[in-house]
């Protein structure tokens, strides 16, 4: 099935409507993820305050959150 058959329309719309307006999206989150990861490793509260849009995105995007987890694991090893 593809998106044009309407099968995902309501679910996709629901996900979109629940998106935090502060969410910066994958592109911007990926551009600063290495900096964000280093800050999270030192001070998670400061990271969330300083990069609230990235934090909002990571809360909603599983693949980007997995990338953050990988960076944190590398920093901590």
N, C-alpha and C positions, 0 to 999 in steps of 0.2 A: 504494500500500500504506500501511496505517496501522500504528501500534505494536501494535494489538490482534491482528494476524494472526500474531504470533510471529516474523516475519521478521527483526526487529532485536533480538530478545530476547538472544541470546548475545553479540552485539557490544556492545550497550548495557550489559549486565552486566559485560563485560570492561573497558570504558572506566570504568565506575563503580568497579570493584575496583582499578583502577590510579590512581585519584584520590589525590593527596597529601592526607593528613588535615589538613595545615596550610592547604590551599586555602580561601580565604575566600569564593569564589563571585563571580559577576559583579556582583551588587548592591553588595557591600561594596567590591570592587575599583574599580568605577566611582565610588563615593562619594569615594574618596581619590586617584583616578588623577592628577589635576592636581598634587597635592602630591607624589606618587610620581615623576611625570615631572620635576618641578623638581629633586628630590633625585638622581634618576638622572643628570640632566644635569651636576650638580656632583660627585657621588660615587656611582657605581654600587654599590660594595661596601657603603657605608653604607645605601643604599636597600634593598638586599636584606636586610641585617641588621635594619634598623629595621622593615621591612614584609615580613617573611618570608612571611606568608600571601598577600599580594598577589603577591609574586614567584613563589610556587608556583602561584597561579592563572594568571598570565600565561604561565608555561611550558606550561600545559595548554590554554589557551583562545585559539585563533587570532584570533577577532574582538576580544577585549579587547587582545591583544598588538598588533593593527593599530591600535587606538585609541591605545595608548601610542606607537607609532611616529609617528602623526600629531601627537600633542602634542609629541614630541621634535623633529620637523621644524619645527613652528611656533616652538618655543623657540629653535632654532638658526638660524632665518632672520632 
